[in-house]
Amino acid sequence: MKIVSAETMLKNARKDGYAVGQFNINNLEWTKAILTAAQAKQSPVILGVSEGAAKYMVGYKTVVNMVEGMLEALNITVPVAIHLDHGSYEGALECIEAGFSSVMFDGSHYPIDENLAKTKAIVAKAKAKGISVEAEVGSIGGEEDGVTGAGEIADPEECRRIAATGITMLAAGIGNIHGTYPDNWEGLRLDVLKEIGETTDRIPLVLHGGTGIPDAMVTEAISYGVSKINVNTECQLVFAAATRQYIEAGKDKVGKGFDPRKLLKPGYEAIIRVVQEKMDLFGSSNKA
């Protein structure tokens, strides 16, 4: 199986009332864990790559080559997309040329007319190569890998205008936050999400900040058209916790427990568990 556009998997999800998870990757272990989980659950999956993570992994082409190698070596048969997460205009163009199958241009910090113009330009270049495109209106609260949003609630009319540019999927700020949610979080603006879903011609909607949103709220969001849900922080937290437990138990001092292949294994296994749980929650298991 080669990497594919996210378009078909998300249109199917929108039509049948489930969501596909985007799980961000940061290194080989994360990528292998997510692909292994997806294959076991027979779920389509989107591998999210921020610009910062791509730089850490030595560039967009390195990421593409790593994923393509794993798909072959692990005999992955489920649909897999590589998606630029919160990309700049320049970053999206680079990923289109580097072999990504999906890109997000995050123009939410621009005035709406500039966001529209830049989105249209990205769509034209991406669609010529069969690459899916995500755009954003409003902004996601919090900070993720250097990208900070104030958390503005999206305007449904602006969402309609962006959706009409030919994008594949639309991210709209509805009170969601990157990272962990504070105790005083007021919840998702599901009323706004419902209105956006009704005014954007059934385009697949994207929910960023999937870590920490109550399960019932996730399920309701999916019923209003959310077809892609992003998860990153939760994988980071369980990876760190499992690694800490291994070291605090002194296992790195027993035999060759310091070998990174052993040291990172508990975190790797923790990510597999979280990804599988999310696929069940999102309803994408057995949808490949």
C-alpha positions in Angstrom: 0.0 0.0 0.0 1.3 3.4 -1.0 0.5 6.6 0.8 -2.9 8.0 -0.3 -4.8 11.3 -0.2 -7.0 11.8 2.7 -10.0 12.7 0.5 -11.6 9.3 0.0 -11.2 8.2 3.6 -12.7 11.4 4.9 -15.6 11.5 2.4 -16.4 7.9 3.5 -16.2 8.9 7.1 -18.5 11.9 6.6 -21.0 9.8 4.7 -21.1 6.9 7.2 -20.9 8.9 10.5 -17.4 8.2 11.9 -14.1 10.0 12.1 -10.5 9.1 11.0 -7.8 9.9 13.5 -4.8 12.0 12.7 -2.0 11.0 15.0 1.1 13.1 14.9 4.5 11.5 14.4 7.8 12.6 15.9 10.2 9.8 15.1 10.5 6.2 13.9 9.0 4.6 17.1 5.9 6.8 16.9 5.4 6.1 13.2 5.7 2.4 13.6 3.4 2.4 16.6 0.6 4.2 14.8 0.9 2.1 11.7 0.9 -1.1 13.7 -2.2 0.1 15.6 -4.0 1.0 12.4 -3.3 -2.3 10.8 -4.4 -4.2 13.8 -7.7 -2.2 14.0 -8.1 -2.3 10.2 -8.6 1.5 10.3 -7.6 4.2 7.8 -5.2 6.6 9.5 -3.6 10.0 8.9 0.0 10.6 10.0 0.3 14.3 11.1 3.6 16.1 10.7 4.1 19.6 12.0 6.8 21.8 10.4 8.8 21.5 13.7 8.6 17.7 13.8 9.6 17.5 10.1 12.7 19.6 10.8 13.5 17.3 13.7 13.2 14.3 11.5 15.6 15.9 8.9 13.1 17.2 6.4 9.9 16.4 4.6 11.5 14.0 2.1 13.0 12.0 4.9 9.6 11.7 6.5 8.1 10.5 3.2 10.8 8.0 2.6 10.6 6.6 6.2 6.8 6.1 6.0 6.9 4.6 2.5 9.6 2.1 3.7 7.5 1.1 6.7 4.4 0.6 4.7 6.3 -1.9 2.6 8.3 -3.6 5.4 5.3 -3.9 7.8 3.0 -5.0 5.0 0.5 -2.2 5.8 -2.7 -2.6 3.8 -4.9 0.0 5.4 -5.1 3.5 3.8 -2.4 5.9 5.1 -2.1 9.6 4.4 0.9 11.8 5.4 -0.5 15.2 6.3 1.2 18.5 7.0 -0.3 19.8 10.3 -0.8 23.6 10.7 1.4 24.4 7.8 2.5 27.8 6.6 1.9 28.8 3.0 5.6 28.1 2.2 5.6 24.8 4.1 2.5 23.6 2.3 4.2 24.2 -1.0 7.3 22.4 0.1 5.3 19.4 1.2 3.4 19.3 -2.1 6.7 18.9 -3.9 8.2 16.5 -1.3 5.6 13.8 -1.7 3.1 14.4 1.1 -0.3 13.1 0.2 -2.2 15.8 2.2 -1.5 19.3 3.5 -3.0 21.8 5.9 -2.6 25.5 5.1 -3.4 27.3 8.3 -4.3 30.8 7.2 -6.5 31.5 10.2 -4.2 34.3 11.4 -4.7 36.2 8.2 -7.7 38.5 7.3 -10.4 36.3 5.7 -9.7 37.6 2.2 -6.0 36.8 2.4 -6.8 33.4 3.9 -9.1 32.7 0.9 -6.6 33.8 -1.7 -3.7 31.8 -0.2 -6.0 28.8 0.3 -7.1 28.9 -3.4 -3.5 29.0 -4.5 -2.6 25.9 -2.4 -5.7 24.0 -3.6 -4.8 24.7 -7.2 -1.3 23.3 -6.8 -2.3 20.4 -4.6 -5.3 19.2 -6.6 -3.1 19.0 -9.7 -1.2 16.3 -7.9 -4.1 14.5 -6.2 -3.2 15.9 -2.8 -5.9 16.7 -0.2 -6.1 20.1 1.5 -7.2 21.2 4.9 -7.9 24.9 5.7 -8.7 26.6 9.0 -11.2 29.4 10.0 -11.1 30.8 13.6 -8.2 29.4 15.5 -7.4 26.6 17.9 -6.5 27.7 21.4 -3.2 26.9 23.0 0.2 26.1 21.5 1.4 23.2 19.5 5.0 22.9 18.2 5.4 26.7 18.0 2.0 27.4 16.5 -0.1 29.5 18.9 -3.8 30.3 18.6 -6.0 32.5 20.8 -9.0 30.3 20.4 -11.4 32.4 18.3 -14.7 30.9 17.5 -15.1 30.4 13.7 -17.7 32.5 11.7 -20.0 30.0 9.8 -20.2 32.4 6.9 -16.4 32.6 6.6 -16.4 28.8 6.9 -18.8 28.6 3.9 -16.5 30.8 1.8 -13.4 28.8 2.6 -15.2 25.5 2.0 -16.1 26.8 -1.5 -12.4 27.1 -2.5 -12.3 23.3 -3.3 -10.6 22.2 0.0 -11.0 18.6 1.1 -11.6 19.3 4.8 -12.2 22.3 7.1 -10.9 23.0 10.6 -13.0 25.4 12.5 -12.3 26.9 15.9 -15.1 25.9 18.3 -13.5 26.3 21.7 -11.0 23.4 21.2 -7.5 23.7 22.6 -4.1 22.2 21.7 -2.5 20.5 24.7 -4.3 19.7 28.0 -7.6 21.3 28.8 -7.8 23.6 31.9 -10.3 22.7 34.7 -12.4 25.8 33.8 -12.8 24.8 30.1 -16.3 25.6 29.0 -16.5 22.8 26.4 -16.9 22.7 22.6 -19.4 25.2 21.0 -21.4 22.4 19.4 -24.1 24.8 18.4 -21.6 26.6 16.2 -20.2 23.3 14.9 -23.7 22.2 13.9 -24.3 25.5 12.1 -21.0 25.1 10.2 -21.8 21.6 9.3 -25.2 22.8 7.8 -23.7 25.6 5.8 -20.6 24.0 4.2 -22.2 21.5 1.8 -21.3 18.4 4.0 -17.6 19.0 3.7 -15.6 16.8 6.2 -14.9 18.9 9.3 -11.8 18.6 11.5 -11.5 18.7 15.2 -8.1 19.7 16.5 -7.1 19.3 20.1 -8.6 15.8 20.5 -6.8 15.1 23.7 -9.0 15.6 26.8 -12.4 16.2 25.1 -15.0 14.0 26.9 -16.0 10.9 24.8 -19.7 12.0 24.7 -18.7 15.4 23.2 -16.5 13.7 20.6 -19.4 11.4 19.6 -21.7 14.4 19.3 -19.2 16.3 17.3 -18.9 13.4 14.8 -22.7 13.5 14.4 -22.4 17.1 13.2 -19.9 16.3 10.5 -16.5 16.0 12.2 -14.7 13.4 10.1 -11.1 13.9 11.2 -9.9 14.2 14.8 -6.3 15.2 15.7 -4.5 13.5 18.6 -1.0 14.4 19.7 -0.7 15.5 23.3 -2.2 12.2 24.7 0.4 10.1 22.8 3.1 12.4 24.2 1.9 12.0 27.7 1.6 8.2 27.7 5.0 7.9 26.0 6.6 10.1 28.6 4.9 8.3 31.5 5.8 4.8 30.3 9.4 5.9 29.7 9.6 7.5 33.2 8.2 4.3 34.8 10.8 2.1 33.0 13.7 4.3 34.2 12.4 4.9 37.8 12.0 1.1 38.1 15.7 0.8 37.3 15.1 -1.4 34.3 17.7 0.6 32.3 20.4 -0.6 34.7 19.5 -4.3 34.3 21.5 -6.1 31.7 21.3 -4.0 28.5 18.2 -2.3 29.5 19.8 1.0 28.5 19.6 -0.1 24.8 17.3 2.5 23.2 15.3 -0.3 21.6 14.4 -1.5 25.1 14.3 1.9 26.7 11.7 3.2 24.2 9.6 0.0 23.9 7.2 0.8 26.8 6.4 4.2 25.3 6.0 2.6 21.9 3.5 0.1 23.3 1.6 2.8 25.2 1.1 4.8 22.0 -0.3 1.6 20.3 -2.9 1.3 23.1 -4.0 4.9 22.9 -4.3 4.9 19.2 -6.4 1.7 19.2 -8.6 3.2 21.9 -9.2 6.3 19.8 -9.9 4.4 16.7 -12.6 2.5 18.5 -14.0 5.8 20.0 -14.0 7.5 16.6 -15.6 4.6 14.9 -12.9 4.0 12.3 -12.0 0.5 13.3 -12.8 -2.1 10.6 -13.5 0.7 8.1 -10.3 0.2 6.0 
